[in-house]
Amino acid sequence: MDPVIVVGAGPVGLTLSLALAAQGVPSVLLDEGSGTEEPRSARTVVLREDTADLVGRLGCRELDRVGLHWTGWRSMRRKQLVREMPLSGGRPDEGGEPVPGLLPSPLHLPQHELSAALRAAVDKEARIRLVPMSRIDTLEQDRDGITVHTREPGSTWWRGSYLVGCDGARSTVRKLLDIRFPGRTAVERHAVAALRAELPWPGQAVSHRQPPWRTGGPEVSARPLPNGVWRLDWLLPPRGELVTPEAVITQIRDTLAGWCGETPAYDLLDTGVHTLHHRLARRWRKQRAFLAGDAAHLLGALGTQGLDEGIRDAENLAWKLAHAWHHGPAEQLLDSYQAERRAAVAARLRAADQSLPILRGGGGLRALVPGSARGHDTLLADGHLGRGALGAPPSYSHSPLSPPHTEAHTVVGTPPGAPVADVTVTAPDGTTTRLRERLGQGHPLVVLVAPGTGVWDRRHWQTAGVMPRLSDAVAALPGTTELLVTESYPGASAHTVLLVRPDGHLVAAFGGVRPAELFTAARTALGGAPRGGREHAAEEDGEGEGEGEGEGLESAGRESADRESRGEKRPRAGVHAEGTAGHR
């Protein structure tokens, strides 16, 4: 079968190709550039706990060396401290469990360091063919696959089974698919500086609203990086005059003096102006073509993280493409990518749009209401700290992959569709690891809660209690499913059985072994029965997404007809699974 074509070799495209390779799927990664990214200290990314774990599993285990887990969150308003909140700092307790009572700490690092780590992992992966200087200009689909053309200097036709556009906000793939990208322009604008200095709160992220010095503006934030480096952001009017270097220097000096009493010595590394837009593509799938990352959505106001969401796009789509690539067409499964991820990002955008007037609408009488500053701080912190509507990991509670009557079987603290807790698990071979380490391998997981298994000899617990019956039930499930055992799970009693998707979201939980219900849940989570495969795929283009857009795919059919009328033959440069190794 032809490989998956991934267009765009930014962090999302690199992550997607690595996630596909981890599940045995080859890909051709078309990079518009030369493969190098300019180091920019002021261009940083924040990864939540789940997305940092994902890129770590894909071969980027050393990100802690180039990034920093915040040890706390500090918020101020004018001259007052509103809240100081300790975070886990990325360090588990001595038992290997997350620190009780503390929120997980985000990982903050320069984006070029993340890209470099992902590219290094790609270079080691034989299933990925990375092709630099490859900008597509033609996209054609048929019922068997998808064909794209890259223009000079390396003019080539490429054949793939599926295609994913990860080519950024100005996505060529989205334009060739004729998908609209409505939204809001310049929702927020920030002056940004990266500098090395000694601030009073080492390791803490700082949000200071209405700082009391003249050039502070409505808000300034400071987020630490390794080696004493900080990224500072000043909120600017959405549309205003150009920010001059002199104005940035003045803001830096005044801000450091306001925090430290006087301007300390500092080393300015990088500056810039960052403009945030909010946009959402009308469709994320057309036949065999998909959109992910900035090609599908733009967000970032109030601490929401667009790249973080793009990596979640890649994780969600990778296992579904892998299932279709290995087992044949699974239209409902592939459709669920748009249903789940677009809904999750749309909810995030709605939450930001609803919060912006509250947080950015000025003071007035609301500023005098007791407790309003603390309430505003909580809302603003949500996006930065990965909680609430602005930041919490998505829950796919209304997914088309949810089994019927799921609510009746919710016997754990995790609701169906939400990410599972990262507990310690034991495999039948006796291997002990974290649950997240077993994700991303292309198959579901079944987890049995069995207190005491950690101290029993596995020869005994494998043949005791409910294990034989559960093993038989798991063996009868569609496809490959891994059986794991855990000592405990939040909210679960002994003999609770959890069914977990390959991307770590809970499908269902049962009080005891229920083979028939487990089978139904697993079958539904994999998209149900096959639906006419090729014929259904050919009809997909005529199906709307319920928004009345009526958008049809207009591939470069006219160009193809023109070529044929001129008698030109189309070279076929498809790369198959057998031919991916060593072609970089």
C-alpha positions in Angstrom: 0.0 0.0 0.0 1.2 3.5 -0.8 2.6 5.6 2.1 0.8 8.5 3.8 1.9 11.9 2.3 2.5 14.5 5.1 2.8 18.0 3.7 4.8 20.3 6.0 7.7 19.5 8.2 7.0 21.7 11.2 6.5 20.2 14.6 3.0 18.9 13.8 4.1 17.2 10.5 7.2 15.8 12.1 5.1 14.5 15.0 2.5 12.9 12.7 5.1 11.1 10.6 6.8 9.8 13.8 3.5 8.7 15.2 2.6 6.8 12.0 6.0 5.2 11.9 5.6 4.0 15.5 2.5 2.2 14.3 4.1 0.6 11.2 2.9 3.1 8.6 5.5 4.6 6.1 5.2 8.3 5.1 6.6 10.8 2.7 7.2 14.1 4.5 7.3 16.9 2.0 9.2 19.9 3.5 8.7 23.2 1.7 12.0 24.6 3.1 15.6 23.4 3.3 15.2 21.6 6.7 16.8 24.2 8.9 15.0 26.6 11.3 16.4 29.9 12.4 17.1 29.8 16.2 14.7 32.3 17.8 14.9 32.5 21.6 11.7 34.6 21.7 9.7 32.1 19.8 8.8 29.5 22.4 6.2 26.8 22.8 4.4 25.4 25.9 3.7 21.7 26.0 1.2 20.2 28.4 1.9 17.0 30.3 0.2 14.8 27.8 1.8 16.3 24.7 5.2 16.4 26.2 4.9 12.7 27.0 3.8 12.0 23.4 6.9 13.7 21.8 9.0 11.9 24.4 7.7 8.5 23.4 8.4 9.4 19.8 12.1 9.7 20.5 12.5 13.2 22.0 13.5 12.1 25.6 15.9 14.9 26.1 13.6 17.9 25.9 14.1 18.6 29.6 17.6 19.6 28.7 16.5 22.4 26.4 13.2 23.2 28.1 12.1 24.0 31.7 9.2 22.8 33.8 7.8 25.7 35.7 7.9 25.3 39.5 5.0 27.7 40.1 2.6 30.2 38.8 2.5 33.8 40.2 -0.1 36.3 39.4 -0.2 40.0 40.4 -2.4 43.0 39.8 -1.0 46.5 40.2 1.1 46.2 43.3 -0.6 43.3 44.9 0.1 39.6 44.8 -3.2 37.9 43.8 -2.1 34.2 43.8 1.0 32.1 44.1 0.5 28.5 43.1 3.2 25.7 43.3 3.4 23.3 40.4 4.8 19.8 40.2 7.8 21.1 38.3 7.9 18.0 36.2 9.2 16.0 39.2 7.3 13.0 40.5 7.5 12.0 44.2 9.8 9.3 45.4 7.3 6.6 44.5 7.2 7.7 40.9 3.6 9.1 41.2 2.7 12.7 40.4 3.1 15.0 43.4 -0.3 14.9 45.3 -2.3 18.1 45.3 -0.1 19.9 42.7 -1.0 20.7 39.1 1.3 19.2 36.5 3.9 21.6 35.2 3.9 22.7 31.6 7.2 22.3 29.6 8.4 25.6 28.2 11.1 25.5 25.4 12.2 27.3 22.2 10.3 26.1 19.2 13.5 25.5 17.2 14.8 23.1 19.9 11.6 21.1 19.6 11.8 21.0 15.8 15.5 19.9 16.0 14.7 17.1 18.4 11.8 15.9 16.2 14.0 16.0 13.1 16.7 14.1 14.8 14.1 11.4 15.6 12.9 11.4 12.0 16.5 10.9 10.7 16.6 7.7 12.7 13.3 6.3 11.4 13.5 4.2 8.2 9.8 4.4 7.6 9.9 8.2 7.0 11.2 9.7 3.8 11.9 13.4 4.3 12.1 15.5 1.1 13.3 19.1 1.4 12.4 21.9 -1.0 9.1 20.2 -2.0 6.3 22.7 -2.4 3.1 21.1 -3.8 1.0 22.8 -6.5 -1.4 20.0 -7.6 -3.5 17.6 -5.7 -5.7 14.9 -7.2 -7.8 12.2 -5.6 -9.4 9.0 -6.7 -11.0 6.1 -5.0 -7.7 4.3 -4.5 -5.4 7.1 -3.3 -4.1 10.6 -3.7 -1.5 12.2 -6.0 0.3 15.4 -5.6 2.9 17.3 -7.7 5.8 19.2 -6.2 7.2 22.0 -8.4 10.8 22.9 -9.2 13.6 22.5 -8.2 12.5 18.9 -7.6 9.5 18.5 -9.9 8.0 15.2 -9.0 4.7 13.3 -8.8 4.0 11.5 -5.5 1.4 8.8 -4.9 0.0 8.2 -1.4 -2.8 6.3 0.3 -3.8 9.4 2.3 -2.5 13.0 2.7 -2.4 15.3 5.7 -1.8 19.0 5.3 0.4 20.2 8.2 1.6 23.2 6.2 0.7 26.1 8.4 -1.7 29.0 8.4 -1.2 29.7 4.7 -1.8 26.1 3.9 -1.5 25.2 0.2 -3.3 21.9 0.9 -6.3 23.8 2.4 -6.4 26.1 -0.7 -6.2 23.2 -3.2 -9.0 21.5 -1.3 -11.0 24.7 -1.5 -11.8 24.7 2.2 -12.8 28.0 3.8 -10.8 29.3 6.9 -13.0 31.9 8.6 -12.3 33.6 11.9 -10.9 36.7 13.5 -7.7 38.6 12.7 -5.3 40.2 15.3 -7.3 39.0 18.3 -4.2 39.8 20.5 -0.8 41.4 19.8 2.2 41.1 22.0 5.7 42.6 22.1 8.1 39.8 22.9 11.6 39.7 24.3 14.0 36.9 25.3 16.6 37.9 27.8 19.0 36.5 30.4 18.5 38.1 33.8 18.0 37.4 37.4 14.4 37.9 38.4 13.0 37.5 42.0 11.0 34.3 41.2 13.3 31.7 39.6 11.4 28.9 37.9 8.0 30.6 38.3 5.8 31.9 35.5 4.5 35.4 36.2 1.4 37.2 35.0 1.2 40.8 36.0 -2.0 42.7 35.2 -2.1 46.5 35.2 1.5 46.9 36.3 2.0 50.3 38.1 4.7 51.7 35.8 4.0 53.9 32.8 5.1 51.6 30.0 3.7 48.4 31.5 0.4 48.4 29.5 -2.6 46.3 30.5 -0.5 43.1 31.1 3.0 41.7 31.1 4.1 38.1 31.6 7.4 36.4 32.2 8.0 32.7 31.6 11.3 31.0 32.5 13.5 29.0 30.2 16.7 27.1 31.1 20.0 28.9 31.9 18.4 32.0 33.4 16.6 33.0 30.2 13.1 34.5 30.4 10.5 35.2 27.7 8.7 38.5 28.5 5.4 39.4 26.7 3.7 42.8 26.8 0.0 42.9 25.7 -0.4 45.6 22.9 -3.5 47.0 21.4 -4.8 44.6 18.7 -4.1 47.2 16.0 -1.7 50.0 16.6 1.5 51.6 15.6 4.7 49.7 14.9 6.7 48.7 17.9 10.2 50.2 17.6 13.3 48.7 19.1 13.6 51.7 21.3 10.1 51.2 22.7 10.9 47.5 23.5 14.1 48.5 25.3 12.2 51.0 27.4 9.6 48.4 28.2 12.3 45.9 29.3 14.1 48.4 31.5 10.8 49.7 33.1 9.5 46.1 33.7 12.7 44.8 35.2 13.0 47.9 37.4 9.3 47.5 38.5 10.0 43.9 39.5 13.5 44.2 41.0 13.5 47.7 42.4 16.0 48.8 39.8 17.0 47.6 36.4 19.4 44.7 36.9 22.1 43.7 34.4 20.5 41.7 31.5 21.5 40.2 28.2 19.0 40.8 25.4 18.8 37.7 23.1 15.8 38.3 20.8 12.8 40.5 20.3 9.7 40.4 18.1 6.0 41.2 17.8 3.6 38.3 18.0 0.1 38.7 16.5 -2.5 36.1 17.4 -5.4 35.1 15.1 -8.4 32.9 15.7 -9.5 30.8 12.7 -11.1 27.4 12.2 -11.3 25.5 8.9 -14.8 24.6 7.8 -13.8 21.0 7.1 -10.8 18.9 8.3 -11.3 16.0 5.9 -12.1 15.7 2.2 -12.0 12.2 0.9 -8.5 11.0 1.6 -7.1 14.4 2.5 -6.9 15.9 6.0 -5.8 19.1 7.7 -4.0 19.3 11.0 -2.3 22.0 13.1 -2.3 25.6 11.9 -3.6 24.5 8.6 -6.9 23.6 10.4 -7.0 26.1 13.2 -5.3 29.2 14.7 -5.6 30.1 18.4 -3.4 31.4 21.1 -5.2 34.2 23.0 -5.3 34.0 26.8 -2.7 31.3 27.1 -4.3 28.8 24.7 -1.6 26.8 22.8 -2.0 26.3 19.1 1.0 24.0 18.7 -0.2 21.9 21.7 -3.5 21.4 19.9 -1.7 20.6 16.7 0.2 17.8 18.4 -3.1 16.5 19.7 -4.4 16.5 16.1 -1.4 14.4 15.1 -1.9 11.9 17.9 -5.7 11.6 17.2 -5.3 11.1 13.5 -2.2 8.8 13.5 -3.8 5.8 15.0 -6.9 6.1 12.8 -4.9 6.3 9.6 -2.7 3.4 10.9 -5.9 1.3 11.4 -7.2 2.1 7.9 -3.7 1.6 6.4 -3.3 -1.9 8.0 -6.9 -3.1 7.9 -8.6 -1.4 5.0 -11.1 1.4 4.7 -12.7 2.5 8.0 -14.8 5.6 7.0 -16.5 6.1 10.3 -13.2 5.9 12.1 -11.6 8.5 9.8 -14.6 10.7 10.0 -14.3 10.8 13.8 -11.0 12.8 13.5 -12.9 15.9 12.3 -15.8 15.2 14.7 -13.6 15.0 17.7 -10.7 17.4 17.1 -12.7 20.2 15.3 -15.3 20.1 18.1 -12.5 20.3 20.8 -10.7 23.2 19.1 -14.0 25.0 18.4 -14.9 24.7 22.2 -11.5 26.2 23.0 -12.0 29.1 20.6 -15.5 29.8 22.0 -14.2 29.8 25.6 -11.5 32.3 24.6 -13.9 34.5 22.7 -16.3 34.6 25.7 -13.5 35.3 28.2 -11.8 38.1 26.2 -14.4 40.8 26.9 -14.2 40.0 30.6 -10.5 40.0 30.8 -9.6 42.7 28.2 -12.7 44.9 28.5 -11.2 47.4 30.9 -11.9 48.1 34.6 -15.1 50.1 35.2 -17.4 48.9 38.0 -16.3 45.3 37.6 -12.9 46.1 38.9 -14.4 47.3 42.2 -16.4 44.1 42.8 -14.8 42.1 45.7 -13.0 39.1 44.5 -13.1 40.1 40.8 -9.3 40.3 40.5 -9.0 36.8 41.8 -11.7 35.5 39.5 -10.1 37.1 36.5 -6.7 35.6 37.6 -8.2 32.1 37.7 -9.7 32.5 34.3 -6.4 33.8 32.8 -4.3 31.1 34.5 -6.5 28.3 33.0 -5.0 28.6 29.5 -1.5 28.8 30.7 -1.7 26.0 33.2 -3.7 23.5 31.2 -7.0 23.5 33.1 -10.6 24.5 32.5 -12.2 25.3 29.2 -9.2 27.3 28.0 -6.5 24.7 28.8 -7.6 21.2 30.0 -7.0 18.2 27.7 -10.0 17.5 25.5 -12.7 15.0 26.3 -14.4 13.3 23.4 -17.6 12.5 25.2 -19.8 12.9 22.2 -17.6 11.1 19.8 -19.1 8.8 17.1 -16.7 6.2 18.5 -18.4 6.1 21.9 -20.3 2.9 22.5 -24.0 2.9 23.4 -25.0 3.4 27.0 -21.5 4.4 28.0 -22.7 6.4 30.9 -24.2 3.3 32.6 -20.7 1.8 32.7 -18.9 4.7 34.2 -17.5 3.2 37.3 -14.2 5.1 37.5 -13.3 8.8 38.2 -12.6 9.3 34.5 -15.6 10.1 32.3 -15.9 8.3 28.9 -13.9 10.2 26.2 -11.5 11.8 28.7 -7.8 11.0 29.0 -7.1 8.2 31.4 -5.0 8.7 34.5 -1.3 7.8 34.1 -1.1 4.9 36.6 1.5 2.2 36.9 0.6 -0.9 35.0 2.0 -4.4 34.6 2.0 -6.4 31.4 1.4 -10.2 31.4 5.1 -10.7 30.8 5.8 -9.0 34.2 7.0 -5.7 32.7 6.0 -2.7 34.8 5.7 0.8 33.3 3.5 3.9 33.2 0.2 3.6 31.3 1.1 6.4 28.9 4.2 4.5 27.8 1.9 1.8 26.3 0.0 4.3 24.2 0.5 5.1 20.5 1.2 1.6 19.3 -1.9 1.4 17.2 -4.0 -0.9 19.3 -6.5 -0.4 22.2 -5.6 -1.3 25.8 -7.6 -3.2 28.4 -6.7 -2.4 32.0 -7.8 -4.6 34.9 -7.8 -3.0 38.4 -6.5 -5.8 40.6 -5.1 -4.8 44.0 -2.2 -6.9 45.2 -0.9 -7.9 41.8 2.3 -5.9 42.5 3.3 -8.3 45.2 2.0 -11.5 43.8 4.0 -13.8 41.6 2.5 -13.3 38.1 2.3 -17.1 37.6 -0.4 -17.0 40.3 -2.4 -13.9 39.4 -2.5 -14.7 35.7 -4.5 -17.9 36.5 -6.4 -16.6 39.4 -9.7 -14.7 39.9 -11.2 -13.0 36.8 -7.9 -13.1 34.8 -8.6 -16.3 32.7 -12.1 -15.1 31.7 -10.8 -11.6 30.9 -7.9 -13.0 28.9 -10.3 -15.0 26.8 -12.5 -11.9 26.3 -9.6 -9.8 25.2 -8.4 -12.5 22.8 -11.9 -12.4 21.2 -11.8 -8.6 20.6 -11.5 -7.3 17.0 -7.9 -6.6 16.1 -5.0 -6.6 18.5 -5.6 -5.5 22.1 -3.1 -5.4 24.9 -4.1 -6.6 28.4 -2.6 -4.7 31.4 -3.1 -4.8 35.1 -2.9 -2.0 37.7 -3.0 -2.0 41.5 -5.4 0.9 41.6 -7.2 3.5 39.5 -8.9 6.7 40.7 -12.5 6.0 41.6 -12.3 2.3 40.7 -13.0 -0.8 42.8 -11.4 -4.2 42.5 -12.0 -6.0 39.2 -13.0 -2.9 37.3 -12.1 -3.2 33.6 -11.2 -0.2 31.5 -11.0 -0.1 27.7 -8.6 2.6 26.5 -8.1 4.0 22.9 -4.6 4.0 21.4 -4.4 7.7 22.1 -5.2 7.3 25.8 -8.8 8.3 25.9 -11.3 6.1 27.9 -13.8 4.2 25.8 -15.7 2.6 28.6 -15.3 1.1 32.1 -17.1 -2.0 33.5 -17.6 -3.3 37.0 -16.3 -6.8 36.3 -15.7 -8.8 33.2 -18.5 -8.4 30.6 -17.3 -10.0 27.4 -20.2 -9.0 25.2 -20.3 -5.4 26.3 -16.5 -5.2 26.0 -16.6 -6.5 22.5 -19.3 -4.0 21.5 -17.3 -1.1 23.0 -14.1 -2.2 21.3 -15.8 -2.7 17.9 -17.5 0.8 18.1 -14.2 2.4 19.2 -12.6 1.1 16.0 -15.3 2.5 13.8 -17.7 -0.4 13.7 -18.1 -2.8 10.8 -16.4 -1.8 7.4 -18.7 0.2 5.2 -18.2 -0.6 1.6 -14.6 0.7 1.6 -13.8 2.0 -1.8 -17.3 2.9 -2.9 -17.9 4.8 0.3 -14.6 6.7 0.0 -15.6 7.7 -3.6 -18.8 9.1 -2.3 -17.3 10.9 0.6 -16.7 14.1 -1.3 -20.4 14.7 -1.7 -21.0 14.6 2.0 -21.1 17.9 3.9 -20.3 18.4 7.5 -23.7 19.9 8.6 -22.7 23.5 8.2 -24.3 24.2 4.8 -21.0 25.0 3.1 -21.6 22.7 0.2 -17.9 22.7 -0.5 -16.8 20.3 -3.3 -13.2 19.2 -3.9 -11.7 20.8 -6.9 -8.5 19.1 -7.5 -6.3 20.2 -10.4 -8.4 18.4 -12.9 -8.1 21.2 -15.5 -4.3 21.0 -15.3 -4.5 17.3 -15.7 -6.7 17.6 -18.7 -4.4 20.3 -20.2 -1.4 18.0 -19.8 -3.2 15.1 -21.5 -4.3 17.4 -24.4 -0.6 18.4 -24.8 0.3 14.7 -24.9 2.4 14.9 -21.7 2.8 11.8 -19.7 2.8 11.9 -15.9 5.7 10.2 -14.2 4.8 8.2 -11.2 7.1 8.6 -8.2 5.1 6.8 -5.6 7.1 5.5 -2.7 5.8 2.2 -1.2 6.5 0.6 2.2 9.3 -1.5 0.8 11.1 1.5 -0.7 11.2 4.0 2.2 14.4 2.9 3.9 17.4 5.1 3.3 15.8 7.6 0.9 16.6 10.9 2.7 
